[in-house]
Amino acid sequence: MIKVEKGMCEIKAVNGVPDIMTDLACIIRSIRTTMVEKRDYSEAETKELVEQAVRLGFATDEEITQEAMAAMGKVMMLLKNLPL
């Protein structure tokens, strides 16, 4: 079982890795269904976003900080270029 609450993740695997992989696959399928069928994202966009989440899951704290700083830089550039 994979349980996420308030940003903390708890994993309990009665049958080991097969249980974890089954839960993860179910989560990804649910995300795909929600994004494609209910939020109008394409399959390709959904796949890219899920892959990005997986990359962030394997990232170090430093890599996550760099990613956040890059995103903030993009936001700042957009705000700077808004017409007044």
Wavefront OBJ file of the C-alpha trace (Angstrom):
o trace
v 0.000 0.000 0.000
v 1.235 3.483 -0.858
v -0.276 6.262 1.259
v 0.539 9.933 0.828
v -0.661 12.450 3.386
v 0.545 16.011 3.999
v 3.567 15.498 1.758
v 4.744 12.367 3.551
v 4.730 8.962 1.884
v 4.193 5.696 3.740
v 4.807 2.400 1.938
v 3.661 -0.952 3.307
v 4.342 -3.985 1.166
v 2.899 -7.203 2.518
v 4.108 -9.138 -0.532
v 7.184 -7.019 -1.244
v 8.060 -5.395 -4.539
v 5.125 -6.854 -6.528
v 2.681 -5.042 -4.202
v 4.544 -1.759 -4.541
v 4.727 -2.042 -8.327
v 1.025 -2.872 -8.560
v 0.109 0.154 -6.431
v 2.392 2.415 -8.451
v 0.908 1.199 -11.737
v -2.615 1.836 -10.404
v -1.629 5.355 -9.331
v -0.145 6.143 -12.750
v -3.209 4.775 -14.561
v -5.474 6.907 -12.354
v -3.379 9.995 -13.078
v -3.529 9.223 -16.801
v -7.304 8.782 -16.710
v -7.807 12.004 -14.788
v -5.510 14.067 -16.997
v -6.548 12.672 -20.379
v -10.252 12.086 -19.907
v -11.169 14.732 -17.351
v -8.594 17.505 -17.810
v -8.080 17.509 -21.591
v -4.357 16.716 -21.640
v -3.092 14.608 -24.515
v -1.545 11.177 -23.958
v 1.867 12.645 -24.898
v 1.518 15.577 -22.469
v 0.412 13.241 -19.702
v 3.298 10.851 -20.335
v 5.777 13.749 -20.270
v 4.388 15.090 -16.983
v 4.473 11.649 -15.325
v 8.034 11.097 -16.549
v 9.024 14.489 -15.132
v 7.512 13.491 -11.773
v 9.537 10.254 -11.824
v 12.735 12.205 -12.603
v 12.023 14.547 -9.691
v 11.384 11.532 -7.466
v 14.917 10.293 -8.170
v 16.495 13.759 -7.965
v 18.758 14.892 -5.156
v 17.773 17.850 -2.965
v 20.257 19.991 -4.900
v 18.721 19.009 -8.243
v 15.236 19.811 -6.956
v 16.439 23.220 -5.750
v 17.968 23.898 -9.175
v 14.712 22.868 -10.881
v 12.712 25.171 -8.600
v 15.080 28.076 -9.230
v 14.839 27.567 -12.996
v 11.031 27.572 -12.772
v 11.076 30.744 -10.678
v 13.367 32.371 -13.240
v 10.848 31.596 -15.992
v 8.016 33.062 -13.919
v 10.033 36.204 -13.225
v 10.759 36.639 -16.942
v 7.056 36.283 -17.760
v 6.131 38.840 -15.104
v 8.832 41.223 -16.297
v 7.535 41.102 -19.859
v 3.860 41.708 -19.034
v 2.436 44.827 -20.679
v 1.491 47.561 -18.230
l 1 2 3 4 5 6 7 8 9 10 11 12 13 14 15 16 17 18 19 20 21 22 23 24 25 26 27 28 29 30 31 32 33 34 35 36 37 38 39 40 41 42 43 44 45 46 47 48 49 50 51 52 53 54 55 56 57 58 59 60 61 62 63 64 65 66 67 68 69 70 71 72 73 74 75 76 77 78 79 80 81 82 83 84
